[in-house]
Amino acid sequence: MQVRLFGHEREIDDSRIDAAPATIDEQLGEYEAGERTAFDLEIEYPDDFTGAVMRAMMRIPAGETRTYGDIAADLETAPIAVGQACGRNPVPVIVPCHRVVGVDSLTGYGGGLDLKRRLLEHEGATIPGSSES
């Protein structure tokens, strides 16, 4: 399903979410309005490893970021493997892969770095490589 957040189009695989599209839209609208920081939706993970990375991403509070290396250390794997799993996230924003960043800069995001920056700004996060970091 196509969703629009902060003026950007994003594809979300709603077949991976155990909820009606209207519920997904409602929760995304609440997020954009600043009324929600996490989603109450049951997610089907693509595979075990990606699921572990997705669960780690969902534990990152809004307004905070973690590096690929932070998550890799927690899962005892390589940062590149975490990045690849982030790229397989079928439900971006709902599972907040935008909160995973490089050590000193924003890196890769399927919706583009402008949207990643906008999502992090919306949540009040310090953005690596910006003048505030």
C-alpha positions, 0 to 999 in steps of 0.5 A, spaced: 500 500 500 502 507 498 502 511 504 504 519 504 508 522 510 511 529 510 510 530 503 513 523 501 510 517 498 512 510 501 510 503 499 508 499 505 507 491 505 500 491 508 500 483 507 505 483 513 501 487 518 495 483 521 490 489 521 486 493 516 488 498 511 484 503 515 487 502 521 494 502 518 492 509 515 489 511 522 496 510 526 500 513 520 496 519 521 497 519 528 504 519 527 505 524 522 500 529 527 505 527 533 500 523 537 503 517 536 511 514 537 510 507 536 505 502 532 500 497 535 500 493 529 502 485 529 508 484 524 510 478 520 517 478 519 520 476 512 525 471 516 528 470 523 534 474 522 531 480 519 525 479 524 531 480 530 533 486 527 526 489 526 525 487 533 531 491 535 529 497 531 522 497 534 526 498 541 529 504 539 525 510 542 522 515 538 527 521 538 533 517 539 538 513 534 542 507 534 548 505 529 548 499 525 554 497 529 550 498 535 545 493 533 550 488 530 554 488 537 547 487 540 545 481 535 553 479 535 553 480 527 556 484 522 554 492 521 553 490 514 548 484 515 544 489 519 544 494 514 542 489 509 536 487 514 534 494 514 533 494 507 529 488 507 524 491 512 517 491 509 514 496 513 518 502 514 516 507 519 512 502 522 518 498 524 523 504 524 529 503 520 530 510 519 532 510 527 538 506 524 544 511 522 551 511 520 556 512 525 557 520 523 552 521 518 545 519 515 546 513 510 541 509 506 534 509 506 529 506 501 525 512 502 531 517 500 535 521 505 530 527 505 525 523 508 529 519 513 532 526 515 524 529 516 522 523 520 528 524 525 527 531 525 519 530 527 521 525 532 526 530 535 532 526 534 539 528 533 542 527 526 549 525 525 553 529 521 548 535 522 551 541 526 546 539 532 550 533 533 
